[in-house]
Amino acid sequence: MLLTKQILAFRPNKMDWIFATKTFLAGMLALYVAFSLNLAYPIWAVGTVFVIANPYSGMTSSKSLYRVLGTLLGAIVSIVVTPALINTPWIFTFFLAFWVGFCLYISLLDRTPRSYICMLAGYTTVIISYNIVYNIDTSSVFDMAIGRFLEITVGVVCSAIVTTTIFPMHIGPAVKTRVSKALQDTRELFEKILIDEKELGNYSTALSSIARDIADIHVMAVHLSYEKSTLQGMTKPLQEMLHQLSMLVSNLVSMAERIKQLDQIDMKYRDALKVANEHIIDFLQRDHDISEFKLNALPESFDQDFAAISASATASQQVMLLSLRMDLRHFIQNVRALKLIWQRIQKGDATLPESVAPLTTNYPSLHRDYGMAVRGGISAFIVVVVATGFWILSGWKAGFMLAEMAAISACILTFMDNPVPALKIFIRGNIYAGVFVFLYAYGIFPYVTEFWQLCLVLAPFVMYCLMMFPHPPLTALALPLLMGTIMGLNLQNRYVLDQVFFFDASIGTVIGPIISVYVIHLVRAMSPDITAQRILSLHYKAIRQALYIPYGVNFRIHLRGMLDRIGILNTKVVQSDSLKKNIHLALIESSAVIDLTRIQELMNKMDDQLSIFQSLADLQSYLDDYFRAKELHQAEDELRNTLLNKIQNIQQEAFVLDDINIAQRLQVSLNNIQSSLCHATFDETAQVHLVSA
C-alpha cells in the first residue's frame, strides 16, 4: 500500500523527463539496430539499455562494460559446458546450480560495482543454456551464445552513444559535492566538540553519518574512470583520500571521549580550550595552498595554549589532557594532509604526499561478510536445482522460463539483509507486466505496421516507468514492470505471438520468483538485528587481532577495515535497544584500538624483567579473553571487572618507571583503554595523576 501511495503521489521533475527521454531514445535505437541486423532476440538489446540505465553517464558506462564482460563470460561457459552435459540433465542442472552459486558468492564479497560481472555471468549461463535446450531443433549452441552477446553489445553501444552525447550528466561534480560536504561536516563537528558540551551527547550520530558518506563515495569513485569529467582518472587517489578521512573520524571520536572524561571531573579548563580551538580553526582556514614540506606544521600558539589549558585543569585531568593534546596534533596534521590531497586531485594530480603512507591494497581492506556470501550462494544453488528439477520432472516445455526467472531472482537482490520483501514487489511487477503484455499484444499491436508507430505506442508506458528509475523506492516496482513487459512482448522482425506460450511464459515468470522467495526466506534471509550482531562479532574479533599488530601501515589498514565495518553497522535499522547501544559503542571502541598497539610498542622499550612488563602481558591476555567473550556472546562482566582492576594496578606501577616519557604514554593509553574499550564509568575509575619528572 505504501508503494502504491508513493506511485500515485509521484510527480516527475525536469531531470526525470530528460533521463527518461534519453533512455527511451537509446532503447528504441537499440531495437532498430537489432531489427536491422536481424538478431534473433532484439528484446535483449532494448532490455539491456533499460537495465543499465542511470542518470549519471559514468555509472551507465561502467555498468555497460561490466554487463558485456559478464555476458561474455556466461556465453563462454555455456558454449563449453552445454554440449558436454546437455544429454545428462541432472548433472547439467547441478553444474549450473553450482556455477550460479559460486558466481553469486564471489559477487557478494566484492563490494564494488564490478561485482556485477560475476553475478551476471552466473545467471547469463543459465539463460543461454536453457534457451539452447528449448530451441535445440532450430539453433546451435554457438549461434545462441554469440547472438546473446551481440544483442547485449548493441544495447550497450546505443546506450553509451546517447548518454554521452545528449545532455550528459557526469558523476564527477556529484562526487566533488559529496567530498566537500564530508570535509565540511568533519570540520563543523570538530568545532562543536571542542566548544559545545551539548554536542558531545550526539556526536556519534554525526560521525556515523560521515562514515556512511565515506562508504558511499568510495563506491561512486569507481565510476570516475568511465566518463569525461574534472575528476576523470582520480579513482585511486580519491579512494586513498577517503581512507585517510576515515582515520580522521577515529581521531574525532577519541577527542570527544577525552573531553567527556574531562568534563566529568571539572569544567574550568573549557575557557582555555575555547581559546585554543579558535587558534586551531583560524590556522586550518588560513592555509588555502598547503605546501607538502609544511604538512606537520602546528599553530604558533599551540604549546602556549595547552600550557594555559593544563594550568587551569586539576591534577587528575592531566592524563586526559595529554591524550587530548596528542589527538589534536594528529587531527591538525591529518586535516592538512587531506586538504593537500584534495587540492591535488582537483588539479588532476594523482600523487600522494611523501609523508602520507598509502592505505590502498590490491584487495581493498573493506568489510566482507563471508557468512552472507555463503548463504547467498547456497540459496542460489538450491533455487536453480528446485526450479530446473521441476522443469525436468514436469515435462513442461515452457518451464525453462520458470527456471531462468528463478535463477535471476535468486541473484539480483541478495545484497540485502532480507531480500524477500523486495522480491515480493518484483513478483508484483511481473504480474502487472503480464497484464500490459496482454493489452499491447491483443489490443494495440494488431494496428501497428511501422517502426515509428511501435515507438509511439510504447513511449507513454516506457517513459513513465523510466521516470521512476531515479527514485529508489519506486525503482523496485518500475524496473521489473518495464523489463517484464518488454521481455514478454518478445519483439521480432517477424512478430507472431503464440497465445499458449504467452500464458505459459507469464505463469513461469511468476512461479520462478516465488520459488526463490521461499528458498531465500528459509536459507538466506536475515533480519537487520541478526546481521548487526554478526558484524559486531567480527568487530570484536578485529579488536583482538589489533592486540598483536605493530603500529604502522598494516595496523592503519586494519583500522580502516574496522571503521568501514562501523559504517555498514550504522546502515542497519535495528530494533533492539541493546544492539543500538553496542553499535554506538563500537565506534568508540575503534577509536581506542590504537592504544592496544601503543601498549605493545611501549613494552618493546621496557626491560622484560620488570614486574610491570609482565603485568602488561597479562593485560593483553585479559583483553583477548574479554573481547573473545563478547565475540562469542558470552558473559563478560567478571572479565571486565578483572580488566579494570588490572588497569588501575598498572597505573600505580607506572610511577616506578625511570623513563618518564614511557610512563606518561603508558598512563594515557591505559586511561583510553579503560574508558573507550572497557567503557568504565567515572565511579569505576581511579583518577590517577600524571607521572611527572
Residue pairs with C-beta under 8 A, 6 or more apart in sequence:
3 425
3 473
3 474
3 476
3 477
6 473
6 474
7 468
7 474
7 477
10 467
10 468
10 471
10 474
12 20
12 467
15 55
15 169
15 470
16 467
16 470
16 471
17 467
18 167
19 53
19 55
19 169
19 466
19 467
19 469
19 470
20 463
20 464
20 466
20 467
20 469
21 463
22 162
22 163
22 166
22 167
23 49
23 50
23 53
23 159
23 162
23 163
23 466
23 469
24 459
24 462
24 463
24 466
25 162
25 166
26 49
26 53
26 158
26 159
26 161
26 162
26 163
27 46
27 49
27 50
27 155
27 158
27 462
28 46
28 455
28 458
29 158
29 161
29 162
30 42
30 45
30 46
30 48
30 49
30 154
30 155
30 158
30 159
31 42
31 45
31 46
31 491
32 451
33 45
33 154
33 158
34 42
34 44
34 45
34 46
34 151
34 154
35 42
35 451
35 493
37 150
37 154
38 493
39 45
39 147
39 150
39 151
39 154
40 139
40 143
40 144
40 147
40 151
40 492
41 147
41 148
41 151
41 490
41 492
42 151
42 491
42 492
42 493
43 486
43 487
43 489
43 490
43 491
44 148
44 151
44 152
44 155
45 151
45 152
45 154
45 155
45 158
46 155
46 486
46 491
47 155
47 483
47 486
47 487
48 67
48 151
48 152
48 154
48 155
48 156
48 159
49 155
49 158
49 159
50 462
50 466
50 479
50 482
50 483
50 486
51 67
51 479
51 483
52 60
52 63
52 64
52 67
52 155
52 156
52 159
53 60
53 159
53 466
53 469
54 60
54 63
54 469
55 169
55 469
55 470
56 169
56 170
56 171
56 174
56 223
56 227
57 163
57 164
57 168
57 169
57 170
57 171
57 226
57 227
58 170
58 171
58 172
58 223
58 224
58 225
58 226
58 227
58 229
59 113
59 171
59 223
59 226
60 159
60 160
60 163
61 160
61 163
61 164
61 223
61 226
61 227
62 113
62 222
62 223
62 225
62 226
63 113
63 116
64 156
64 159
64 160
65 156
65 226
66 113
66 114
66 116
66 117
66 120
67 116
67 120
67 152
67 156
68 149
68 152
68 153
68 156
69 117
70 116
70 117
70 118
70 119
70 120
70 121
70 124
71 120
71 121
71 124
71 148
71 149
71 152
72 149
73 117
73 121
73 124
74 120
74 121
74 122
74 123
74 124
74 125
74 127
74 128
75 124
75 125
75 128
75 145
75 146
75 148
75 149
76 145
77 99
77 121
77 125
78 124
78 125
78 128
78 129
78 132
78 141
78 144
78 145
79 141
79 142
79 145
81 92
81 95
81 96
81 125
81 129
82 92
82 128
82 129
82 132
82 141
83 141
85 91
85 92
85 95
86 92
86 132
86 133
86 136
89 392
90 392
92 129
93 384
93 385
93 388
93 389
93 392
94 385
96 125
96 126
96 129
96 384
96 388
96 407
97 380
97 381
97 382
97 384
97 385
97 388
98 381
99 122
99 125
100 122
100 123
100 125
100 126
100 380
100 381
100 384
100 407
100 410
100 411
101 122
101 377
101 378
101 380
101 381
101 384
102 122
102 377
103 118
103 119
103 121
103 122
103 411
104 118
104 119
104 122
104 373
104 376
104 377
104 380
104 410
104 411
104 414
105 373
105 374
105 376
105 377
106 115
106 118
106 373
107 115
107 116
107 117
107 118
107 119
107 122
107 411
108 115
108 369
108 372
108 373
108 376
108 377
108 414
108 415
109 115
109 368
109 370
109 373
110 118
111 219
111 366
111 367
111 368
112 219
112 222
112 364
113 219
113 222
113 223
114 222
119 411
119 412
122 380
122 407
122 411
123 404
123 407
123 408
123 410
123 411
124 148
126 384
126 403
126 404
126 407
127 148
127 404
127 407
127 408
128 144
128 145
128 148
130 388
130 400
130 403
130 404
131 139
131 144
131 148
131 400
131 404
132 139
132 141
132 144
133 400
134 397
134 400
135 144
139 147
164 227
164 228
168 227
170 227
170 228
170 229
171 220
171 223
171 224
171 227
171 229
172 224
172 227
172 229
172 230
172 231
172 232
173 229
173 230
174 220
175 217
175 220
175 221
175 224
175 231
175 238
176 230
176 231
176 346
178 213
178 216
178 217
178 220
179 217
179 238
179 241
179 342
181 213
182 210
182 213
182 214
182 217
182 245
183 245
183 338
183 339
183 342
185 206
185 209
185 210
185 213
186 210
186 245
186 248
186 249
186 252
186 335
187 284
187 335
189 199
189 203
189 206
189 207
189 210
189 252
190 252
190 255
190 331
191 277
191 281
192 199
192 203
193 199
193 200
193 203
193 252
193 255
193 256
193 259
194 255
194 259
194 273
194 274
194 276
194 277
194 280
195 274
195 277
197 259
197 263
197 267
197 270
200 256
200 259
200 260
200 263
203 252
203 253
203 256
204 253
204 584
204 587
204 588
207 249
207 252
207 253
207 587
208 566
208 567
208 570
208 587
209 570
210 245
210 249
211 246
211 249
211 563
211 564
211 566
211 567
211 570
211 587
212 567
212 570
212 571
214 242
214 245
214 246
214 249
214 564
214 567
215 564
215 567
215 568
217 238
217 242
218 239
218 242
218 366
221 234
221 235
221 238
221 239
221 242
222 235
224 231
224 232
224 233
224 234
224 235
224 238
225 232
225 233
225 235
230 346
230 348
231 238
231 345
231 346
233 348
233 350
234 345
234 348
234 350
236 350
236 360
237 341
237 344
237 345
237 349
237 350
237 351
237 352
238 345
239 360
239 364
240 341
240 352
240 358
240 359
240 360
241 338
241 341
241 342
241 345
243 358
243 359
243 360
243 560
244 334
244 337
244 338
244 341
244 356
244 359
245 338
246 560
246 563
246 564
247 334
247 556
247 559
247 560
247 563
248 331
248 334
248 335
248 338
249 563
250 559
250 563
250 590
250 591
250 594
251 327
251 330
251 331
251 334
251 591
252 331
253 587
253 588
253 590
253 591
254 323
254 327
254 591
254 592
254 672
254 676
255 324
255 327
255 328
255 331
257 588
257 591
257 592
257 672
257 675
257 676
258 320
258 321
258 323
258 324
258 327
258 672
259 273
259 324
261 320
261 671
261 675
261 682
262 269
262 313
262 317
262 320
262 321
262 324
263 270
264 682
265 314
265 316
265 317
265 320
265 682
265 687
266 313
266 314
266 317
268 312
268 313
268 314
269 309
269 312
269 313
269 317
269 321
271 312
272 305
272 308
272 309
272 311
272 312
273 309
275 305
275 308
276 301
276 302
276 305
276 306
276 308
276 309
276 328
279 299
279 301
279 302
279 305
280 299
280 302
280 328
280 332
282 299
283 298
283 299
283 332
284 332
284 335
284 336
287 336
287 339
289 343
290 336
290 339
290 340
290 343
292 340
292 353
292 354
292 355
294 336
295 333
295 336
295 337
295 340
295 353
295 355
295 356
296 333
296 355
297 336
298 329
298 332
298 333
299 305
299 332
302 329
306 321
306 325
309 321
310 318
310 321
313 321
315 689
315 690
316 687
316 688
316 689
318 689
318 690
319 667
319 668
319 671
319 688
319 689
319 690
320 671
322 664
322 667
322 668
322 690
323 668
323 671
323 672
326 668
337 353
337 355
337 356
340 353
341 352
341 353
341 356
344 350
344 351
352 358
357 552
357 553
357 556
358 553
359 365
359 553
359 556
359 557
359 560
361 557
365 557
365 558
365 560
365 561
365 564
366 560
366 561
366 564
367 535
367 538
367 561
367 564
367 565
367 568
369 531
369 534
369 535
371 534
372 524
372 526
372 531
375 523
375 524
375 526
376 414
376 524
378 523
378 524
379 410
379 414
379 519
379 520
379 523
379 524
380 407
380 410
380 411
380 414
382 519
382 523
383 406
383 407
383 409
383 410
383 515
383 516
383 519
383 520
384 403
384 406
384 407
384 410
386 406
386 515
386 519
387 402
387 403
387 406
387 407
387 512
387 515
388 403
390 396
390 399
390 402
390 403
390 515
391 399
391 400
391 402
391 403
396 402
396 504
397 504
398 501
398 504
398 505
398 507
398 508
399 508
400 508
401 504
401 505
401 508
401 509
401 512
402 507
402 508
402 509
402 511
402 512
402 515
403 512
404 512
405 430
405 508
405 509
405 512
405 513
406 512
406 513
406 515
406 516
407 512
408 512
409 423
409 426
409 512
409 513
409 516
409 517
410 516
410 519
410 520
412 426
413 419
413 422
413 423
413 426
414 520
414 524
416 422
417 525
417 526
417 527
417 528
417 530
417 531
417 572
418 525
418 526
418 527
418 528
419 520
419 524
419 525
420 517
420 520
420 521
420 525
422 476
423 513
423 516
423 517
423 520
424 517
425 476
425 477
425 480
426 476
426 480
426 513
427 510
427 513
427 514
427 517
428 477
428 480
429 476
429 477
429 478
429 479
429 480
429 481
429 484
430 480
430 481
430 484
430 509
430 510
430 513
431 510
432 477
432 481
432 484
433 480
433 481
433 482
433 483
433 484
433 485
433 488
433 509
434 484
434 488
434 506
434 509
434 510
436 461
436 481
436 485
436 488
437 484
437 485
437 488
437 489
437 502
437 506
438 502
440 457
440 485
440 489
441 489
441 497
441 502
442 497
444 457
445 457
445 489
445 495
445 497
447 453
448 454
448 457
454 491
461 485
462 482
462 486
465 478
465 479
465 481
465 482
466 478
466 482
468 474
468 475
468 477
468 478
469 475
469 478
469 479
484 509
488 502
488 505
488 506
488 509
490 497
526 534
528 572
528 573
528 574
528 575
529 572
529 574
529 575
529 576
529 579
531 572
532 569
532 572
532 574
532 579
532 583
533 579
533 633
535 565
535 568
535 569
535 572
536 569
536 579
536 582
536 583
536 586
537 631
537 632
537 633
538 565
539 562
539 565
539 566
539 569
539 586
539 589
539 590
540 627
540 628
540 630
540 631
541 627
541 631
542 558
542 561
542 562
542 565
542 593
543 562
543 589
543 593
543 596
543 627
543 677
544 623
544 624
544 627
544 628
544 631
545 558
546 555
546 558
546 559
546 562
546 593
546 596
546 597
547 596
547 597
547 600
547 620
547 623
547 624
548 600
549 555
549 558
549 597
550 597
550 600
550 601
551 594
551 597
551 598
551 600
551 601
555 594
555 597
559 590
559 593
559 594
562 590
562 593
563 590
566 583
566 586
566 587
566 590
569 583
569 586
570 583
570 587
572 583
574 580
574 583
585 679
588 676
588 679
589 676
589 677
591 676
592 672
592 673
592 675
592 676
592 677
593 677
595 668
595 669
595 670
595 672
595 673
595 676
595 677
596 620
596 623
596 673
596 677
598 665
598 669
599 616
599 619
599 620
599 666
599 669
599 670
599 673
600 620
602 616
602 662
602 665
602 666
602 669
603 613
603 616
603 617
605 659
605 662
606 612
606 613
606 657
606 662
607 613
610 657
611 653
612 650
612 653
612 654
612 656
612 657
615 646
615 649
615 650
615 653
616 650
618 646
619 643
619 646
619 647
619 650
622 639
622 642
622 643
622 646
623 643
623 673
623 677
625 639
626 636
626 639
626 640
626 643
626 678
629 635
629 636
629 639
630 636
640 678
643 674
643 678
644 674
644 678
644 680
644 684
644 685
647 670
647 673
647 674
647 678
648 674
648 685
648 686
648 688
650 666
650 670
651 667
651 670
651 671
651 686
651 688
652 688
654 663
654 666
654 667
654 670
654 691
655 663
655 691
657 663
657 666
657 691
660 691
660 692
660 693
663 691
664 690
664 691
667 688
667 690
667 691
671 685
671 688
674 680
674 685
675 685
